[in-house]
């Protein structure tokens, strides 16, 4: 494992970006293309919208619900092992799905097993990019996350062609072989150790919890077998708390709540865009082409937004760029029910795809800005975990609304308002934080205190007063951060 003082911002990092790019193709792009199977599954098994939509919901839910498991394996075993294992599980799930005889079979194989495999690959690969990049972080994430868009652009018409040539069973079997490329991606993920990374549990154990007399024995045990090292209960609790102490940060709490509403709003569109287009008279190939447009414009959003937010003028405003992109996608969903012709749906795919790519790129960047690089892997696991319940619930709820009302309007309106609320919540929280800082700044100016701005945006105030001819320094640190002294 290579050791660096800070992220190298290049070198092998670009291979990590390439590996993450392939991971997003094999996970998120394949998940999006499952919506192309929607009509085939519905016709073959003779079920309604709501029951058929559970397939896509369970895939997305399992991918996000098990994201902390992927982070856990990556942190304590190996990122390479986790991604390779995930590739094998995802491929097995798709291959077993090609032999499905009922929707329940697809729920387990295509939903649970494939989703679990994707979970072991997705968040660790994204976290590795954050480990290797700092100055070019947004651009690196833009390139890596563009795999979702370019994968959708290529796979959508290919999957439609495979269904026509080999039926949905043959198409799933071929996708199962394609997803095995995740094992190759895992091999590229070379670990890196940074100085800012927190101490590992064995180091903490030996330094903080073990008497000096026992250090030699523990050292011999660690050489023989690290797995038989005896850890105290206090050490395990300490390590677990240190790994997830960002959960109590107010900034992360607000981000987590907004992610819940954002995830609810974005999921139904990828499930129902093709069925909606077919319901208004668009041809099958044109409906699949809408997904392709959405995918290729998604790439442009990934890369251009990543590049723009790395510029000096916008780097400090990544948070507002993120909430603006989420809000624009919400507005697009509100206008979708009135777009009932192919020429009108094409501009929608362009607009929604661009801003979808924009905010997907900024999710790990904004998360890193809130919690720091050292906690990024665990924080991303939690953020993607929070996507799980909305991804599970929103497509069936949207399908129930379609079955009940006989129209897609209610489903798309609910999605739009959910995303707009997510954006508004972040905006209000940012404004409240800015007002608080302005108020504290004015107070310090009145009392003559010195003000320091930390690199992560926290504010520290140093007040000096005379007491018995000695200087006493009082340090007040903003609740969004902490300082090891």
N, C-alpha and C positions, 0 to 999 in steps of 0.2 A: 504494500500500500504506500503510495507516494505521499510525502508530507510537504505542505506548502504553507508559507506564511499567510497567504490570501488566495482567493480564486485566481487561477492563471489567465482567465479571459482569452483562451485560445488553446493552441496545441491539441492535445487529445480531446479537449473539450468539444471541438467540432465533430469528432467521432461520436461523442455522447449525444450531441444534437442530432446527428444522423440516425443514431439508434432510437432516440425518442421519437423522431419523425416517423420511423417505421412502426414503432409501437402504437402511435396514434392512428396510423392507417389500419393496422390489424385489430384495433380495439374499437375506437370511436366511429371510424368510417364503416366498419362491418356492422356495428350496432345500428347506425342510421339506415343502412341498406336492408335491415330486417323489415322495415316498413314496406318495402317493395313486395315482400312475401305476404303482406297483410291480406290482400284480396284473394290470393291463392289459398291461404289457410282458411279464410272464411268460407270460400266456395267448397273446398274439399271436406271440411268437417261440419259444414252447415250450422255455424254458430253466429250469434249476434256480434255487434261491434264491441260491446263491453267485454265479453269473455275472450274474444280474440285479441283485444288490446292488452290483456294481461301478459302475453308472451313478451312483448317489447318492454313492458313495465318491469317484469321480473329480471330481465337482462340488465337494464339500467340500475335497478334497485340493488341487485347482487353486486354489481361492479362498484357502486358507491358505498354500500353497506359494509363490504369487506375491505374497503380501502385502508382502514387502520391495520388490518391483518397484513396487508402488503407492506405497509410502513414498518411494522414490527419485525417481519422477516428480514426486510432490508437493513434495519438498524442493528439487529442482533445476530443474524446469520450472514447473509450476503445478498446484495442487490442482484447479482448475477444468478444466484440460485433461485431467488424468488421469481424473477422474470422467466427463466427457463421452465420452472415448474408451472407457472401460470400458462405458458404457451402450450404445454402438454395437456393441461386440464381443458383449456378453451377448445383446442382441436378435437379432443375426445368428445366434448359436449356437442359440437357441430356434427361430427360423424354419427353419433348416436341419434341425433335429431332427424337425420335422413331416413331412419327406420321407424319414425313415429307413427303410431296408430290412433292417437287421440291428442286432444289439446293438453291433457294432464301430463302426458309423456313429454310434450314440448316444454311445459312449465318447468319440469325437472332438468331435462337435458339442455335445451337451448337457453332456458332462463337461469336456473341455479348454477349448473356446472360450468357453462360457458361464461356466465357473469362472474363467478368466483375466479376463473382463470384470468379474465380481463383485470380484475381487481388486483391480483398479485403483480401485474405488469405495469399498470397505468401510473399510480401515484409514485412508486419508487423511481420510474424512469424520469418523470417530471422533476422530482426532487433532485436527481443527479445533475440536471442542467443548472439548477440554482447553486449547486456546490462548485461548479466549474466557472461560473460567470458572475461578474459584479457590474462593471462599467457597461458591458454590452448585454446585460441580462434580458431586457425586454426584446431586443432583436433576436437573441438566441431562442427565447421562448416563442417568438413569432414564427421563426423557421420551424422549430420543433412541432408546435401545435398546428402548423399548416398541413401536417399530414392528415388531419381529420378532413379538411376541405378537399385536398387533391385526391385523397382516397375515395371520398364520396363522388367526386366528379368522374373518376375512372370506373369505380366499382358499380355505380348505379346502372348505367347502360349495360355493363358486362353482366351483372346479375340478372337483369331483365332478359338478355340474350340467352343466358344459361338456363333460365326457367323455361323459355320457349323451346330450347333444344333438348334439354335433359329432364324437364319437369322440376318442381321445387325440391324433390328429393336429391336429384343429381346436383343441383346448384348448391345445396347445403353440404354435400359430400366434398365438392371441389373447394368450397370455402374452408372446410375443415383442414384440408391440405395446405391451403394458403396461409392460414393462421399459424401453422407450425414455424413460420419465419420469426415468430416471437422468440424462439430459442436462439436464433442467430443474433437478434437484438440484445438478448441478455448477455451474450458473450462479449459484447462491446463495452459493457458498463464497468470500466475499471474503477475501483474505489479510490477515494482521495481523502486525506486527513488534513484538516485545517486547524490552525492554532486556536481559532475561536470556538471550535467544537468543544462541547462539554466533556468532562471526564467520563470514561466508561465505568461501568459498575465495578469491575475488578480493581481498577485504580482507586476508586473511592473506598472500597472495602479494605484494601491494604493500607490506605493512608489514614482513614478516619475511624475504622471500626475494629481493627485488628491490633492487638498489643505487639510491641516490637519483638517479643520473644517468639511469636508465632509466624513472623514474616518469612523466615527461612523455610519453614515447613510448607507454607502456602506457595512460596516460589517454586519449590520442588514439585508440588502438586500441579501447579499451572504448567510446568514444563512437561510433566508426564501426561496430563489430561485436563484441559481447561474445564471440561464438563463436570468433573467430580469435585470442583472447588466448592466449599461450604460457605454459603452467604448467610449472614444474619438477617433476621426479619426486618430489623431497623434499616439495614442497608438497602434491601429491596424496596421498601416503602419510600426511602429517600430518593432512590434512583427513579422510581416511577413518578414521584411527584415532580422532580426536576425536569423530567422529559415532557410533562404536560402542564407545567405551571402557567403557560400562556393562556389556559382556558379561563382564568380569572381576570385577564386584561380587558378593560372596558371596550377598547377598540376592537378586539377580537370578538367579543360578545355581539356587538352591533353588526359586524361583518357576518357572523354566523346566522343571525336572524334574517338578514337581507338575502343571504344565500338560499335559505329555505323558500322564500317567495320567488326568487329568480328561477330556481330549479323547477318549481311548480309551473311557472309560465312558459318555459322554453321547451319542455318535453313533448306536450301534445302536438305541436306543429310538425315535428319530424315524423310522428306516427300518422297524422291525418292529412298532410299536405297532398300526398298522392291520391288517397281515397276521395278527398274533397275535389281535387281537379277532375277526377273521373266522374264525380256526381254532377258536375256542371257541364259535362259534354266534351271534356278534353280527352284526346286519344291516349292510349296506354304509353306509347313511345314519347309523346309530348309531356305526359305526367312524370315519367322517369327523367326526362330532360330537365324538368324544373328542379329536381333534386341535384342533377349534375351542375346546373347553373349555381344553385345555392352552395354547392361544394367548392367550385372554382373561385367564386367571389369570396368565400370564406377564407381561402388562401391569401387573397389580396388584403383582406382585413387583418389576418394574422401578421403578415410581414410588414405592411405599411404602418399599422398602429404600433407594432413593436418598435419599428425604426423611429417613428415620430416621438414616442414617449421616452426614447433614449436621448432625444435632443435636450440641450440645456434649458430651453424655454419651457418645455413641457414636463421635464423629469420630476419637478416638484409637484406637478398637478396630475400624477397618474391616477390618483383616487377619483378625481372629478372626470377624467377621461373614461374610467371604468363605468361610473354610474351614468354618464351620458350615453354610452353604448347600450347599456341595459335598458335605459328609458326609451331609446329609439327603437329597439326591438319590440318593446311593449306597444308603442304607437303603430308599428307595422301590423301587429296582430289585431289591433282594433279596426284597422281598415280592411283586413282580409275578407270579411263576409260580403263586401260590396264588389269584390273583384271576381267576376264570374266568367271571364274569357281568357284564353291563353295569352293574348297580347298584353293583358293587364296583369296576369300572374307573373310574367317574366320580370317586370320591374320590381315586383314584390320580392321575388327570389334574390335579385341583386341586392336590394336594400337590407333585407333581413340577414342574408348571408354575410354581408360585409360587417355589420355590427355584431353579429354572432361571433365571427372570427376575432373581432376586436376585443370583446370582453372576455372570451375564453383565454386569449393570450395574457390578459392582465390579471386573471385570477391568481396564479402563483406569484406574480410580481407584487400585487397588492398585499397578498398574504405575507410575503417575505418582508415587505415594508412595515407590517404591523408587528410580527413576532421575531424577526431577525433570521439570518441564514442558518444558525445552529439548530433552531427548532423547526426548520422549514418542512422536513420530511414528516414529522409527527403532525404538524399543523395542517399540511395538505391532506394527510390521511383523515383528519377530523373534518376538514372542509368538504372533501368528496363524500365522506360518510353522511354529512348533512344533506347531500343531494338524494340520498337513498329513498327516504319516505316520500318526498314529492314526486320522484321518478316512478315510484311504485303506484301511487294513488292517482296522479293526474291523468294519465291516458284512460284508465277505466272510468274515472269520473267524467271525462270528456266524452267517452263512448256512451255512457249512460245518458248524458244530456242530448247526444245525437239521437239515441233510440227514443227518448222521451219527447223531444221537441220536433224531431224529423228534420232538423237543420243543424248546420255546423256553427251557426252564428254565436250561440250561447257559449260554446266551448272556446272559441277564439277570443271572445270578449273577456271571459274570465281569465284566460292566459295573459292577455294584454294588460288588464288592470293589476294582475299579480306582479308582473315585471315592473310596471310603473311604480307600484307601491315600494318594491325593493329599492329602486333607484331613489325615490323620495326619502325613504328612511335613512339611507346613507348620506344623502345631501343634508338633511336636518341634523344628523349627528355631527357631520363635519362643520356645519355652521355653529353648532353649540360649542364644539371644541375650540373653534377660532375665537368666539366671543369670550370664552373662559380664559384663553391665553392673553387676549387683549386686556381683559380686566386685571389679570395677575401682573401683566407688564406695567400697567398704569400704577398699580399698588407699589411695585418695586421702585418705580421712578419717584414716587412720593416719599418713600422711606429711605432712599439713597442706597439700596442694595444693588449688588452686582449680579448680572444675569448671564447665564451660559446656555447655549443651545447645543444639545447633544446631537450626534450624527443621525440618530433615529428619530429626531423630531421632539424628544422629550426636553422639558425646560427645567433647569436647576437654578436655584437662587442661593447665593452665598451672602449671608448677612454677618458683618463683623461689628462687634461691640466691645467696649472696654469694661473689664471686670477684674478688680484687684491687679491692675497693671498687666493683665494677660489677655491675649486675643482669644475669643471663643467663637468658633465658626459653626453656624447653624446651616444645615443643608436640607432644603425642601425639594424633593424630587417628585415630578409629575407621576400620578398613579398609573400611567400607561407604561412605565418602564421601571427598571430597578438597576442598581449599580453595585457590582461586587467590589468591595473596598478592602 
